[in-house]
Amino acid sequence: MSQAECTSCGKQHNDLRAHKSKLLLGTTFLMCPHCRAGKMEPRFAIILAGRSQGVDSVAEYVKNHRYCGADILAKELMV
């Protein structure tokens, strides 16, 4: 039986739980305990929210690197 991957960090875990996105209302992701405890959001969700709701809505996530992966660039937040 294969393990599922955390939507945020992409690592395989047995203990994934539903996590309601703080940025994309009505969206739920499967997240590992580490990402849930760190109040992380998937990198793509931060970019989508930044594009649709404005950079100020995601500033805390980008500034505090509350996502996994490469730095989010300003050009990625622009439509």
N, C-alpha and C positions, 0 to 999 in steps of 0.2 A: 504494500500500500504506500503510495507516494504522499509526501507532505505538501500542503498548500504553501504558497508564498505570501508574505506580507506585502500589501499594496504599496507601502511606503518604502521599506528598505529592500524588498525583493528577496529576502532570505527565507529559507524554508523553516517552518515552525509547526509544532503540534498544537500550540496554545494560541491559535488565532481567534480573535473575537471581533464582533462587529463594532465599528467606531463611526459615529456620526460626524461628518465633516463640519467643521466650524466655518469654513469658507464657502462651500457649495451646499447650500441648504437643501435638504431632502436627499442627499447623497450619503451612502454608507459604504465604508471600505472595510476589508478584513485586515486587521493590524496585529502585530506581535506585542507582547508586554512592554518591550523597550520603547517602541515607537509611541504606544499609548501613553506611557508614563512621561515621555518627553514632549507630549502634546504636539507631535509631529503631524504633518500633512504630506501626502504624496507630492512630489515635485511638480508633476503635470497639473495637479489640482490648484497649486499656488499660481502657476502661470495662467491657467484658465480664469481663475478668480481675478487676477491682476488685470487681465485683458478686458473682462466684462464689467468689473466693479471699480476699476481704477487702482493705481499703484498704492495709494494710501491704505487700501483694504488688506494688502499683503505685506506691508512694510515690516511689521514685527517678525513675520516668518522669515523673510529674506535677511533682515538685519541680524537676527539671532540664529540663522542657519537651522531652522526647525524643519528640515527636510533632508533626505539622503540624496547624494549625487553631486554633480558639478554645480558650481556657483550659478545662480540665476542671473542672467545678464539683462540689462535694461531693454535691449532690443527684443528679447523674448517676451517682454511684458507689453510691447507695443503691437498694435494690430496692423 
